[in-house]
Amino acid sequence: MNKKRYLLILLLIIIAVIVGIKVNLSRKNNQDMGSLTSGGEGSYWFHLNETIEEKTSNALLVKLNDTNDDNSFFFADTEVGLDCSECKNDFAHVSEGDNITFYFFKSNIDGQTVKIEKIAY
């Protein structure tokens, strides 16, 4: 009878330890998930569709369409410089007069210049 009692106590201790570990891990995962954020201006690309006016090494100059209200949201003037240092492969396929869509983060705007992430042509 003593062996059965010891085995039962040992089994209960093992179950208690497993449950304790699982609860502790669950709390830690919930705390880690609470520190994560998603959304906001820095987490997604904006894009504009415009025509290239001038192409220089690693940079483009585009003239914004006056009828697009989104342009005035980002830029005060109608001519914008695009820093293409992050999208060299796309940059090689475009030329003056091409209509392109360029993608950027709002935080990459510096006055009338924006560092772009991708060009679709």
N, C-alpha and C positions, 0 to 999 in steps of 0.2 A: 504494500500500500504506500509506503514511503517513496518508492521510486516513481509511482504514478503522480504523487503529490509534487515531487521535485520537478518532474517533466512538465506538469501543468503550470507551475510557477515560472519555470524557465521559458515556456512558450508564451505566457502572458508578458513577461519582461521583454522578449524579442518583439512581440507585437507592439508594445508600448514604445519601444525605441524606434521602430519603423514608422509608426504614426507620428512621433515627435519629429523625426527627420523630415517627413513629408510636409508637415505643417510649417516647419521652419523654411524649407525650400519654397513653399507656396508664398509665404510672406515676403521673402527676398525677391521673388519674381514679380510680385505686385508692386514692390517699391521700385524696382528697376523699370517697370512699365510706366509708372507714374512720372518718371523723369523724362520720358520720351515725349516729343511734341511733333505735330505734323501740321502742315498747312502754313499759312503766313506768306508774306511777300518774298522771303528769301528761299522758298522751297519749290517754286515753279517758274517756268519760262514764260515770258511775254513774247509776242511776235508781231512783226509789222511786215507788210508787203509793199515794197517800193522799188524804184528804178535806180540803177547805178549811174551816177553822173561822171565819176572819176575813179580810176583805180591806180593806186601807188603800191609800193612794197608793203605788204601786210596791212593795208588800210583801204577802205572804200569810202567814197563820199556819195550819199544818196540824197535825193530831193524828195521830201515828204509830200504826199498828196494833201492838199488843203482841205478837201472834203471829208477826210477821215478824222472824227472827233478824238480817237485814241491818240493821235499824234500830239495834240496839244496837252494831253494828260502827261506825257513823258518829256516833251521837248518844247522850248519856247520859239525856236526858229524853224524854218522849213528845210534847212540843210543840216545833215547830221553826219559826223564822221564815225565810221565803224572800225574798231580795232579788231582785226581778224587773226591775231596771233594764236588764238585757241582753235581755229578752224582752217588750218592751212590746206588740207585736202580739198575742202569745199571752195576755198578761195581760188585755187588754181583753175577751176572750171567756169568761172564767171568773168565777164568783161563789161566794159562800158555799154550802156544801153539795155542791159539785161534786166528783166523784172525778177526780183528775188524776194524770198521771205527770210528774214533774219530773226534768230531767237536769242533772247538775252534775259538776264536777271535784272530786276529793277535796281538792285544795289550796285550794278556795274555801270550805271549811268553817271557820267561826270560832265555836267554841263551839256554841251552839244556833241559829246563823244560818248560812245558806248562800246564796251568790250563785249563782243558777241560770242555765243557758244556754238552756233551752227548756222549754216546757210543752206536754204533749199532753193534750187534753181530749176 
